[in-house]
Amino acid sequence: MSMTSSQPRKFKVEELESVRGIAALLVVLYHIPNWNPFIHHLPIINGAGFMVDLFFVLSGFVIFTAYHNKLKNWRDVGRFQFLRFGRLYPVHLLMLVVYLMIETLKYVLQAKFGVASLSKPPFEENNFYAFLRELFLVKAFWPNETAMTFNSPAWSISAEFYTYFIFAVITLYLDKLKSLIFPLIGFIAIFLLFLYQPEHYNFMLRCLAGFFSGCTVAYLILKYGSVERGTFPVITIPLSIALIFSVTILASGFYGYGLVIYPASALLIAGILLTPGNIFKRYLSKTWLIWLGTVSYSLYMSHGAVLWFFNQFIRVLFHPSEIVIRGISTPQFTTGQSILLSILYISICLTVSQLMYSYIEKPFREKSRRVIQVNN
């Protein structure tokens, strides 16, 4: 049987993959504990939480470009969501199991050997209800603190999975109006973040703001952009990079100046795609950066668990002094030691992410695509 319009379509721009990889690496650095104030308080690292919002913009751009004219009926929508599920859920489920094992290990050590957890007691926050929220990918609908259980980065894929569905339904029923509706959703989400500053309940709003900003720039590029005409001057890329990094350094929350992350990310995408060949594009085409982007999802999802095991290892090996920071006991090291430990930790994260990509993420993604092809 011939392929229908719902046949999954690959869309990949290597330079954008590199951007995603750099952003993921910055998120990993952002989550390194305060082993030493010098590293932890470097402005670019301290504000790298905004890189998740860059992910959302990139995701909106890629999804719109690949699927804006592919969703013609509910069968197409079902296939679309199934592919998104196959892309996100296997890695998510694996990490949920790993975190469940961590909680169980903490409980056994405490109950059987009297070794109490140095941070949060086992199964106190990572309880049965948190497990269900994680299992069904709905944690982004709870307040931020409540959602930061088990594998805390999973809040973003929870928000994104349901944002995909919103995108699909609007594309299906309001296809002629999507060029107006998508920018409107993005604008309203940004406006609400600015007006109400929902610091403890902003996960879905951040995803909607970023994703539909990405959809908007994708629509504008498809309709008006032209690489041949050199639509954007070369200065666009360094300008957008400067704006993004200024957000990480200057912004104090996901409102006010921090909201610049959405137009700045959209401008970066437009600059990369619509600017003639230049040093930035050549650098972003480096093989190792493209590889980093390829494993970025596995890196993003696994780095927290790697950090837990790494912390236990360095505790046993070095017996460092510890201080309590935000309710969590944190080992303390000199600046030089912290730099070396950070390099080692990142190296382990990259190794684990490559293994996870090779044996979990990629095989299950390809399997979901084969399922769709067989049923077309």
Order of alpha helices (4+ residues) and beta strands (2+ residues): alpha-alpha-alpha-alpha-alpha-alpha-alpha-alpha-alpha-alpha-alpha-alpha-alpha-alpha-alpha-beta-beta-alpha-alpha
